[in-house]
Amino acid sequence: MTSAPHPACPSGPGAYVVAIAIAAPLTVRLGGLSARLRPGRYLYCGSAYGPGGLQARLARHFRKDKSIRWHVDQLTTAGEVKGAWAIARGNECVLVERLGFLPVPIEGFGATDCAHCRSHLLRWPSRVAARTVRAALAGDDEPPVWLRVSATPRSRA
């Protein structure tokens, strides 16, 4: 995805679930602690209620070349972002709850400012189909829109 808005991405605020593949073991830092992720597929639930909304946040997550600002940046720069489900006006904690059937690989990951969730990162086992994830995300909100990564630009954020 380039830094230009993805044509299918909702233009306003909302929540999202980024799908990331990790090919090799990865050590990530959470404050003064570190944890190791094994190779596999992961889902990161986040929200975009700041300037630029979903389009700006997902464009940033889809770039490899960026400064490490959030926990998830360690995964998006080291792994391969496959795409994301975007939910206009959605709530990241609700998405984590809907995906509660998936395992939590690291307690507190991406949820340091969240009093409700154990983690905003979930492991996505290969036995769980994408249609199962999409159906879980749908709920009563706006239907999730799948955005596929189309390019890896070189700009920095």
ABEGO torsion letter per residue (X at the ends): XBABBBAABBABBEBBBBBBBBABBBBBBBEABBBBBBBEBBBBBBBBABBGEAAAAAAAAABABBBBABAAAAAAAABBBAEBBBBBGBBAAAAAAAAAABBBABBGBGAAABAABABABBBBBAABBAAAAAAAAAEABBBBBBBBBABBBABBX
